[in-house]
């Protein structure tokens, strides 16, 4: 089984990592931990634009953050020695939803696992929902790991 685990370092993606790490998988299962490097804006040649060093530093920081998230997830998965998962990591530049969908299709994933930020309808409309886009457009099964709300007394 080929499992694509999308992470961004957030608490939500850490719950998705725990979900994958704590259950048994079929023999010879493979997990690819993927983190998208999504820059907040594209450099432009406008006269008011910031210096190139600013963009280079932003790209460097984004790459380091994505690499760290993927490596931490891989380390957590490797702690579960009972599962014998083959683990690899990848970081790709682009919009998270597009990177996840493209990677899943090219790699031939059987399952995509990712966390959900649990946005309400307005925030989802304004910010978009990666998990919704992936669930809607993926060519394989998708598992969205959500945080369980505490019971209200």
NORJOVEN-V969718 format. One record per backbone hydrogen bond with DSSP energy under -1.0 kcal/mol. NH is the residue of the N-H (numbers start at 1). CO is the residue of the C=O. E is the energy in kcal/mol with one decimal. If there is no record, write none. Layout:
BEGIN
nh: <NH;NH>
co: <CO;CO>
e: <E;E>
END
This chain:
BEGIN
nh: <3;4;5;6;7;14;15;16;17;18;19;20;21;22;29;30;31;32;33;34;35;37;49;54;55;56;57;58;59;60;61;62;63;64;65;66;67;68;69;70;71;72;73;74;75;76;77;78;80;81;83;86;88;90;92;94;99;100;101;102;103;104;105;106;107;108;109;110;111;112;113;114;116;124;125;126;127;128;133;134;135;136;137;138;141;143;145>
co: <30;111;32;113;34;10;11;12;13;14;15;16;17;18;26;1;86;3;88;5;90;92;46;51;51;52;53;54;55;56;57;58;59;60;61;62;63;64;65;66;67;68;69;70;71;72;73;74;77;79;80;29;31;33;35;37;95;96;97;98;99;100;101;102;103;104;104;2;2;141;4;143;145;120;121;122;123;124;129;130;131;132;133;134;110;112;114>
e: <-3.3;-3.1;-2.6;-2.4;-3.0;-1.9;-1.5;-1.3;-2.3;-2.3;-2.1;-1.9;-2.9;-2.0;-1.3;-3.1;-3.3;-2.7;-3.1;-2.8;-2.0;-3.7;-1.2;-1.4;-1.1;-2.6;-2.3;-2.3;-2.6;-2.3;-2.8;-2.4;-2.6;-2.5;-2.4;-2.4;-2.7;-2.4;-2.3;-2.3;-2.5;-2.7;-1.9;-2.4;-2.5;-2.0;-2.4;-2.2;-1.3;-1.6;-1.2;-2.2;-2.3;-2.4;-1.6;-2.1;-2.8;-2.7;-2.2;-2.7;-2.5;-2.5;-2.0;-2.7;-2.7;-1.2;-2.4;-2.7;-1.7;-2.1;-2.9;-2.1;-1.9;-2.6;-2.1;-2.5;-3.5;-1.8;-2.3;-2.7;-2.6;-2.2;-2.0;-2.1;-1.2;-3.3;-2.7>
END
